[in-house]
Amino acid sequence: LLKYAAAAQQLSSHPLARCITAAPEERDVIVRPAKQLPTVAGQGIVAEDAEGTTLVGNEKLFVAHNIDLAMISSALDAARHAGGTPLVVARDGKLLGYLSVADAVSPVAREAVAHMLALKLRTLLVSGDHRTTAEAAARAVGIDETSAEVLPAEKQAIIKRLQAEGERTAMIGDGIN
């Protein structure tokens, strides 16, 4: 599972990909080169190697490829409730399982949010993650408002909408989009 996921993710610059590609090195797992096909924004990645095709991503990617996730749906929900982002892995149309990754909350994040709230500033977490994962992250740092499953272009639209409503905005993030 890990070698296929890492092979598929090796050409991606997404932070989740970096987590997946670092793991085999720590475990002495050999990863073969793969050719990454176009990424599906907000869904995941498809890659090919000499022996087959690997999919790594969220449920939307697997619905689009007619791969049933019913047997792991409760495990995916549990991973999200714990604050993780489950990445499902399939090989040649066969479900292999999933990996769960999570952002470590910065030790100063909760304190920073508390300072913003003390200044009566509105805080909003806008994330591409599943709603349950985003809400868990928001709770961890004290943010009350969450907008989840948002694509990069939609994040910009949210900022523009807030500005059009007269809100003064600032965005703090990982710099991915």
C-alpha angles and dihedrals in degrees: 000000000000096000092052093045092048093047091052093047100043095099096043123101094202114122091236089055091053090055092051096045093049094054099070092053090056090050101039092245114157113230120199121213117264134189111240115220120209112304116243104227112237093007114062144252139305120204136178132207133174092280105041153308127299128198121198121177149072130317094276091065092052094047088054089053095043095243113149115228098180093113092060102030095106091049090051090051091049091051091052093047087054089055096259132131109227115214112199118214127204131173122205092343094311120116110237100177137261144282122215121213128180136190114242109236110240112245089235097046097087090046092049092051091047089054091050091049090048087057088053091247119155113240123201129177110215110189142165088218125106112278094252093051093046092049091050090052092048092050090050091061100031101257114147102191122065134181110187141185089031120158119222094258090049091054089059090048091053091053091048091048091051091049091049088054088057097259119143107225141200126178125213119185152122094288094241094121 
